[in-house]
Amino acid sequence: MQYRLISFFLLAAWLLFPALMFGNKPLEIVEQQEKGVINWTLGIMQVTGIGNPPEKYYDKPHVSPIALRAAQVDAVRNLFKVVQTVRIDSSTTVGNFIIASDVIMSRVEGMVDNARIVKREYLSDGTVKVVMEMSLYGGFAQLVLPSEIKHVESIKPLAPASPATSPASSDSLETDSLPSAEIFSGLIVDARGLSVKPAMVPKILDENHQEVYGPAFVSREFVVQHGMAEYKKDLPAALVSPRAAGNPLTVKGLRAQGAVKTDIVISNSDAAKVRGASEHLGFLKRCRVIIVVDEKVIL
């Protein structure tokens, strides 16, 4: 009996280790990679690097700068490996994309080299551990996003601007005031049970394989700043997320599609609901889309 209890606690600790190491919250969609994690909810990649001092300097903390540098080098190496696994869309990873251009490869390597260290840990034997992270957004997104995602000059606001509020103030992901129930604040796609995998450029399709949401529906500036969609594993959390809070339109996914199942097919009737709100599609251009997926698919 005692052996079984010990085995149970050891197994539980092993399963919880990645979350404890990287500080992930329960409702975040975190994809575990060999060298680190991709947090699709927060839009970050995170790795750990370990540096050991030269053998003759073990247990001598004054040589920690040597171990720190080794840990940083290890973290950069691990981060570059994780970056390459990021899915851009249903057929392309960052690794596939950057290998075609030495210039792009060099720029990605530069971003990885300059990634932020968010934690340092100095052990008693002189070993140093660092946690390094890099955003999926900003300059990285600008570099790897498909060129078909264009900047849209004018985006219709979700609600008429008051005298004290100009249309330009709607460029954030904060909830707009909603004067009537017919104006949607965002789109939530419930894709649980479909084995959907997160990607930087997911597509929502109808049953005739026509796009309901995809690169043609968004403005590049918003994709670069916030990503095309936020991934959640809990529908109630999605309903109250600032990303789409207010009066979101919720639809159910029918099946996953694409080579690695990053795209989602919804019913024609649900697609019609989205398209029927065509005069209010500003929420799509501003990427106010949340996709609810199964965590177990990507762990």
Buried (B, 14 or more C-beta within 10 A) or exposed (E): EEEEEEEEEEEEEEEEEBBEBBEBEEBBBBBEBEBBBBBBBBBBBBBBBBBBBEEEBEEEBEBBEBBBEBBBEBBBEBBBBBBBBBBBBBEBBBBEBBEEEEEBBEBBBEBBEEBEBEBEEBEEEBBBBBBBBBBBBEBBBEBBBBEEBEEBEEBEBBBEBEEEBEBEEBBEBEBBEBEEEEBBBBBBBBBBEBBBBBBBBBBBBBBEEEBBBBBEBBBBBBBBBBBBBBBBBBEEBBBEBBBBBBBBBBBBBBBBBBEBBBBBBBBEEBBEBBEEBEEBBBBBBBBBBBBBBBBEBBE
